[in-house]
Structures are given as C-alpha cells and as structure tokens.
Amino acid sequence: MSLLAFGDARRHNGGMSETKLKRVTVASLLQKKPQGRKITVLTAYDYPTARIIDDAGIDIILVGDSVGQVELGYKSTISVTLEEMLHHVKAVRRGTQRALLLSDMPFLTYQIDETTALRNAGRLIQEGEADALKLEGGEAIAPIVRRLVEIGIPVVGHIGLQPQHAKLTGLSVQGRSDEAARQIVKDAKAIEEAGAFAIVLELVPRLLADEVTQSVSIPTIGIGSGPSCDGQVLVTADLIGLQLGGHAFRHVKRYADVASIIKGAVTAYREEVESAAFPTVENSFD
C-alpha cells in the first residue's frame, strides 16, 4: 500500500484520533507558546508531499518561495513569481486537510506599495486558499503587515536572514554585532505590534534567538536559530535527503536518504527493462 493510500485508510478507518484530525488554526497555535508546546513546520510544494506531511501531524505546511531552488531549479528565491506561487499553493491546498497552510509572498509582490501588496495577498488567500501569508522584513514592512491583518489576513513575519535580501546580506548568520542584534529585536517587536501571529527567525545566533523569543508574546519559529524558539521549520527536501548537489547546512538534520532510494529504484527499473526482466506475464493483461 502506498503512503497516500495508507493515509486514506487511516482517515476512513478511524485510525487517526479526533485530536489529530482537528484543524490547526491561528488561535490554536497562539495557545502553544504559553503552554510550552513546540510548533512544527515543514515545506511542501506539491499535492502528494502535502498529503504525507499533513497525515504525519505537522502543524504548519509552508509553501515557501524556496520552491524556486528546490523544485524549479532557480539560483535563488528572487526569480519566483506570484503565478508560480499560486500554482504550488493550490496543489498543496488540495493535499492539506489538518495543517495550517502558510504561503510565502514572493519578491516584489508586497514591497512596492500597499495597493499592490493587498491585491497580491488577496490572490494567495482567495485563489490559492492559503490560511496565512509570510512576509520577509522587519520595521520596514510593519505598515504592510498591519494593513493585511486589518483586512483579515493572518501574517507571519520573517527576520534574521531574509533570502530575498541575499544580494545585500549574503546567506550568512545575521545579528552577530551589537547593532545588528538590536535591530533584529526591534524588527521582532515591530512585526508583533503590527499584528503578526508568529515570526520566523532564520540563521540568528541562539542566544539572540532566545532573547527575541522572550521579548515577544507571539511564537518564534526557528531555522538555524537554536532550540529556544517556540517552533522549528525545515525544508522537507533537506530533511529527507532529496536536495541535489551541494551539502546540507549546519542547521539541517537529515532524517532519511530518499535520493539514494529513488536512484536505486530507477536503476533497478532500467536494468530490468534493458534485460527484458520487466514486464513479466504477471505485469500483463490477457
């Protein structure tokens, strides 16, 4: 039985508890921080991956603009368009029943002006059926965050390393100097005051991440920012060893080597077809 079929069987046969089937909401996530319960976040860009992650009980499924590098072969997230994000958000929505569906807003879809930001955010919520949106930036984008929240769109902030700003900052740990650390704390408080319900902290020193986590009442979601954050997010391709080329970042823990499994299966298939071992009579119809 496939993983997807197994998930269906668990749903239809009552294999999942009522608690696990309960939809994750902004309200339920906000309850976790004061209760000391961690939030789990993973990326998905397609229907089958979303189905598997959702069935595993992850709290938030993020359709990140990392889709550009992981799925589309781009060199950075900057090349990802709104239409491409919508395509992937819709696919993930169809595979998500329980988790909260969070979508990134791509580069230049919210930074130009408020009208453009509202229009593009509205499309991701209305057409893509995302539950919430994630925006990179701190104090500078707080007015946009506030306006989105005012019209009823839940927002997650993203500070520290911001991949959309990589041409300026590079892809390195942020907040090492006193001045940079103070700015990250200010950014976190500005995003919280603007109405965001959570903040992603990417590649921030663990002691600074701890300070930020304690200084805001909303959950912090860490990636490469240590264990004191209120939750953690990873790119699923990194977690399962499916990234192509390069090496895993220090903050990534690989839980499986799916690339080797796929390559082994494909190689076995090729060899059996070339040697006429597949298909057999059992794989044929009379």
N, C-alpha and C positions, 0 to 999 in steps of 0.2 A: 504493500500500500504506500502511495506517495505521501510526502509530508502534508501536502494540501488536503488530500483525501482523509488522512488521519485527523487533521484539524476539523474537517467537516463532521467526521464520525464522533469526535468528542463533543462538538456542539449539539448535534442531533440526538446523541445517545445520553446526553446529560453528564458527560464526562467532566465538564468544567463546572466549578462551583458557582453559585449565584454571585458570590463576591467577585470572582474573577471576570464574570460576564458584565458586571456593572460598568457603564461608560465612564471613562476618565473625563473630568471637567476642570475648568479653571478653579472652581470652588474646592474641588477635592484635592487638587494639587496644592493650593494655598494652605490647606489643613495639615499637610505633611511636615512643613518646617517646624511649627511649634510642637508637633508630636515627635520630632526627631526621626522621622521616617524618610529615607532617601528616595529620590526621584530618578527613574531610569529612562534614558533617551537613546534611540538608535536611528540611523538614517535608512530610508528606503526610497527607491526611485521607480519601482515597478509593482505591478499587482501581486505576483507570487511572493516576492520578498516581504511585502506589506502583510500578506496573509500569514506568513510564518511568524514574523515578529509580533504581530498582533496576538496570535494564538499563544505565544510564549509569555504574554502578560506584561510587556513593556508599557510604561506609562505614556510616553510621547513618541510618536513617529515623526521624524523631521525629514521633509523633502528639502534638503539643503541645496544651495547653489553649487555645492561640491559635485553635484551631478555633472557639471561641466568637465571635470577631470576624471571622475570615476566611470561615468557612462558614455560621455560624448567625445572624450579624447582631447579636450581643450587643454591649453597650458595653464590656465587659471580660471577662477570663477568669474572674472570680469566679462568673459565672452558670452555668458549665459543670458538669454533674452527672456522677456516675460512670457512669450508664446511657448518657449521650451519649458519653462517652469510650469505653466498651466497644463501642458501635455502630461508631465510626470505627476503633478499633483492629482489630476483626475484619475490616473491609473492607480495611484496609491489610495485614493479615497475609496475606490471600488473594492480594495482589498482590506480595508480597515473597518472593523466593527466596534472595537472597545477603546483603543488608544485615542488620545487627543492628537489630531493631525495638525502639525505645525509646518508652515511653509516659509522659506526664506523669501524676501523681496530682493530681486536681482539688482545689480549695479545700475544706477541712474534711473530706477523706477520710482524712487521716493525722494531723491536728493535735490531735484531741480526746483520744484515749488510744491506748495500744498495741494493745489488742484490736481496736478499730475499724480502725486502720492495717493490721494484719496481715490482717484479713478483706478489706478493700478491695484491698489489694495482691495478695492471693491470687486475687481475681476477675480482675484485669487480666492476671495471669500464666496462670491456669488457663483461664478462659473466653476472654479476648482473645488468648491465646497470645503476649503480649509477651515479648521476651527480657530486658528490663531496665526499670526504672522510674526516673523523675526526680522529685526532691522539692526544692522551694524551701525555703531556710533554711540556717542555719549551726549554731553551737553548740547552739541550742535544740532542733534536731531530730536531733542526733547520736545520742541514745539510740534513736530510731526507726530510723535508718539502720542502726545496729549490729544491732538485732533482726532487721530484714529480711534483712540479709546472713547472720546466724546461721542462718536457716531456708532459705538457699539462693537468695535473690532478689538479683540484681545491681542495684546502685543507682548513679545519677549524681546528684551534688549540684548545686545552682543557687544561686549567691550574687551579690552586687552588686545590681543592680536585680532585684527579685523582683515580677513583675506582680501576684501575689496579695496583695502588701502595698502596692499603689499608693495606696490610700486614706490611708496613713500617710506614704509617702515620695514620692509623685508618680512620674511617668515620666521621671526625670532621671538624669544620671550620678551614680553613688554612689562614695564613698571619696575625695572631694576634700580633706576635712580630715584632719589627722594622726590624730585619734582614730578617725574612720570608716575610714581606711586600715588602721590597726592591727587593727580589728575584722574587716575582710574577710580579712586574713592569718590571724587566729585562727580564723575560720569555716572557711577552706580546710583548715587543719591538723586541725581537729576532725572535719570530714567525711572527710578522708583516714584519720585514726586510727579512725573508726567503720567503715571497710571499703569506702567507695565506690570505684569503679574509675575515675571521672572526675568533673570539676567544670565546670559551665558558669559562665563569668564574663560577666555581662551589664552593659553600659554602665559599665565600670570604666576609669579613666584608663590609658593604655597603659603608663606606667612602673610603676604599681601592678600591672597585669596581668602584667608581666614579673617583678616581684618574687614574686608568688604562684606563677607558673609555675615559677620556680626553687626555691621553698621547699617544693614538694610533689613526690613521686615519681610521682604519677598524672597522666594527661593533663589539661590545661585546654582547654576548648572555648570560644572567644571569640565574642561577638556584640556588636559595638561596643566591643571592648576591645583593639584593635590587633593587629599582626602577630606578636607574640612568643608568643601562645598556641599550644598543641600542635595545635589544630584550629580550625575555624570552623563556625558554624551560621547559616543564614538561613532566614526564612520563604519558602517557594517562591513564594507569590503576590507577594512583594516582588521577588524575583529576576527573575521573568518579566513584571513589569508588569501584574499582574492585580488589584492592590488597587483598591478602589472609593472614590473621593474622597480628600481629603487629599493629602499629599505624602510622598515617600519620606524616611525618616530618613537622617541624615548617614552612618550606618554601612552603609547598604544600597547595593549596586551593582546596577543593573538591567541584565540581560543580554539582555532581549527586551521587546517591547511587545505581549504577547499580547492584551491588552484591545482594542487597535486592530484586530488581525487578526480577532478574533471579531466585533467590531461591524461590520467591513467585510463579512464573510461573511454575517452575519444581514441586513444592509441589502440586499445583492445578492439574497438569497433573497426577502425581502419584495417588492422591486421586480419580480422575475421572476414571482412568483405573482400580484401585482396586475395585471401587464400580460399575463398568460396565456403568458409565455415559458417557464414551467416548470409542470408537466412536459410534455415532448415525447413523441413516439411512441417515441423511444429509451428513455424512462423508464417505458414502459407495457408491459403484457403482452397477448398475443393470446389 
